[in-house]
Amino acid sequence: MTDEEIHKQLRHWHKDSFGWALHCCAANEADAEDILQTVYLKVLEGKAKFDGKSAFKTWLFSVIRFSAIDALRRQKVRQSKLEIVKKEAETSTMISEESEEARAEPDLEKFKAALERLPDRQREIMLLVFYHDHSISEAAVVMGVSLGTARTHYERGKEALRKTLSMEQ
């Protein structure tokens, strides 16, 4: 793939890529922007090379996911004990506020909350399939798992969402 084709693909998938980076960075826009910039640099400098074994979008989402995981690992190493203690103290206050907000949420907010309660892999595959228009096999490539594993997480995620949402009604 030529540099011009890579630039064209990156421009074409930028909006979707940012949305995926945002998910991979727990909705932190600044982190998502940093990750996406890092990924673009990796791609343009040839540190991450598209081999053509999958669709460009699928490959790009994989690079974003693994870059975000690496950044998260580095961030966790740098966290100080003081920040952890501070978060624990704030948790008790936040729990009571969240329970009040949960009672007033519309259906979309209930769905988003149910989605957030899913295990990581189930949540990731649901987002890739429903929000980013990937097939289950493309999502498996992005997640770095086998197709069978991806199908299992997908089915379990759907079932968990059904149960959670039916109990809340």
Buried (B, 14 or more C-beta within 10 A) or exposed (E): EEEEEBEEBBEEBEEBBBBBBBBBBEEEEEBBBBBBEBBBEBBEEEEBEBEEEBBBBBBBBBBBBBBBEEBBEEEEEEEEEEEEEEEEEEEEEEEEEEEEEEEEEEEEEBBEBBBEEBEEBBBBBBBBBEEBEBBBEBBBBBBEBEBEBBBBBBEBBBEBBEEBBEEEE
